[in-house]
Amino acid sequence: MKIAPLEVSTFESNLASAFDNQNLTCYAIIDKAQDKTLLEKFEKGGIGVRGKCMLPAALDSEAENYAPYLLELSPLAADSEIWPSILRAGAEHPVSFTLLASRFSFDTLWDHLAAFTEILLPDDTDMIFAFWDPAVLGTLTGQASDLTLHVPAPVLSERQRARLLQGISAWWYWDRDGNPQQILPRTNAEAAAAHLVSLPLKLTQVQVDMLVEAGVPDQLLSMVIENQSQLLWDIPTSEHYKTIKKYLLDARKLKLFGMRDILNYICAALIYGDELQTNPSIAGLLEQVKAGAISFDAAMEQFQSLE
């Protein structure tokens, strides 16, 4: 069963309740690499009480300018005149920040989240873990109401999820369509088992593969923007990701799995549009690609001869 995203009115009501709850403190995680001005907006008028770079290795270095930042919010933040513009920024630029409510103090929450910024791969190689990215966060927790996720299944196990959400009463982000999403802890039994998960978190190969796959549409979109940006000029920016994801899935139906072939298919789809399905000659060539009779490169050469 699909779960609908939060209505804006429900989202704002839940946030207001969190600000009014004396046992909870509200925080923002701001990705300065995505939006360097957003932190200034939060701090304007005393909305931000205190903050700190979440990457221990980046503290007191130039890297802080491109790192995630944990900001404690004033209890009066929700009544600030700038608050509506901050919420609009979340809907319009969903990769920039998330909001959360926690019973933890600032220092305790910082320690908790900072410990998750580094993970171990199956071969014990360590790497930065960008869980603060809303698209990654939704994939990690398996946010069923987020229909924009490329990998909807939860990457984290129940215990790992409980460990990440330990001390957090609610975590809000905006999906790629600008819809507010609310992540909540699950059962008390899962929360009680959270202490069994040691940090730094070590992922299995399956989990790594799922996270890599989750980033494929973004990687392809970046490649198109870098090399053939004119192909996206007639498509609204808000539709870029959705368009690339659709063509990625279409490419896989043709049994194209290499990034080069998939990228070339996406570019062809952006150029030819519906002709890929409606033009009998092109559709016939694609059927040969799917059957393995010809390569996609060979099909593309014949596309050009049909023009």
Buried (B, 14 or more C-beta within 10 A) or exposed (E): EEEEBBEEEEBBEBBEEBBEBEEBBBBBBBBBBBBEEBBEBBBBBEBBBEBBBBBEEBEEEEEBEBBBBBBBBBBEBBEBEBBEEBBEBBBEBBBBBBBBBBEBEBEEBBEBBBBBBBBBBEEEEEEEBBBBBBBBBBBBBBBBBBBBBBBBEBBBBBBBBBBBBBBBBBBBBBBBBBBBBBBEBEEEEBBEBBEEBEEBBBBEEEBBEBBEEBBBBBEBBEBBEEEBEEBBEEEEEEEBBBBBBBBBEBBEEBEBEEEEBBBBBBBBBBEBEEBBEEBEEBEEBBEBBEEEEBEBEEBBEBBEEEE
